[in-house]
């Protein structure tokens, strides 16, 4: 099998990975700490619904998301808290396994690290509060993008890196 081709985790790069997966877990932990730190600051500084204008297109706010992305299922009656918590825990376990199996693939592992740190940050919110604390509010005129947090930023960045990784992998295969 040629170097750089084939299935993830099989071949020369997986043998070099060794304990490199701990680096990726460390990055996930940094994302988690940054996420939780910013949420503690917001909870300590804002009451629910408070807003502080920062620029002509950005506010710091304190809102609670009972659902998933863009408040999906936020009014589902409470079961969604445990569903999304369980889903996050299962996803985190799968991502840890993926990091361990593919630690030698830097772009892929960086993507998974960002997603893992963000996912665990939001799971912690659900366990502690029953909702996710969001505080970044971008808007244009009267139109507001749904508020989000550092965990959501990390998940979005990780998803973008996964797309880039796949694009580059397919391109190398030609």
Long-range contacts (C-beta under 8 A, 24 or more apart in sequence): 4-172, 5-172, 5-173, 8-101, 8-102, 8-105, 8-108, 9-101, 9-102, 9-105, 13-104, 13-105, 14-101, 14-102, 14-103, 14-104, 15-104, 16-104, 17-102, 17-103, 17-104, 18-103, 20-103, 20-104, 20-109, 21-99, 21-100, 21-103, 21-109, 23-103, 24-99, 24-103, 24-109, 24-110, 24-112, 24-113, 25-96, 25-99, 25-113, 25-116, 27-110, 27-113, 27-114, 27-117, 28-95, 28-99, 28-113, 28-114, 28-116, 28-117, 28-120, 29-117, 30-117, 31-113, 31-114, 31-116, 31-117, 31-118, 31-121, 31-150, 31-151, 31-154, 32-117, 32-118, 32-120, 32-121, 32-124, 32-151, 34-150, 35-117, 35-118, 35-121, 35-122, 35-149, 35-150, 35-151, 35-154, 36-121, 36-124, 38-135, 38-149, 38-150, 39-121, 39-125, 39-133, 39-135, 39-149, 39-150, 42-133, 42-135, 43-133, 46-135, 51-137, 57-138, 57-139, 57-140, 58-136, 58-137, 58-138, 58-139, 59-137, 59-139, 60-135, 60-136, 60-137, 61-134, 61-135, 61-136, 61-137, 61-147, 62-133, 62-135, 63-133, 63-134, 63-135, 63-137, 63-147, 64-129, 64-131, 64-132, 64-133, 64-134, 65-131, 65-132, 65-133, 65-134, 65-147, 66-130, 66-131, 69-152, 70-146, 71-146, 81-126, 81-130, 81-131, 84-122, 84-123, 84-126, 85-123, 85-126, 85-127, 88-119, 88-120, 88-122, 88-123, 88-126, 89-123, 91-119, 92-116, 92-119, 92-120, 92-123, 95-119, 105-165, 107-161, 107-164, 107-165, 107-168, 108-161, 108-162, 108-165, 110-158, 110-161, 111-157, 111-158, 111-159, 111-160, 111-161, 111-162, 111-164, 111-165, 112-158, 112-162, 113-158, 114-154, 114-155, 114-157, 114-158, 114-161, 115-154, 115-155, 115-158, 115-159, 115-162, 116-158, 117-151, 117-154, 118-150, 118-151, 118-152, 118-153, 118-154, 118-155, 118-158, 119-151, 119-155, 121-149, 121-150, 121-151, 121-154, 122-149, 122-151, 122-152, 125-151
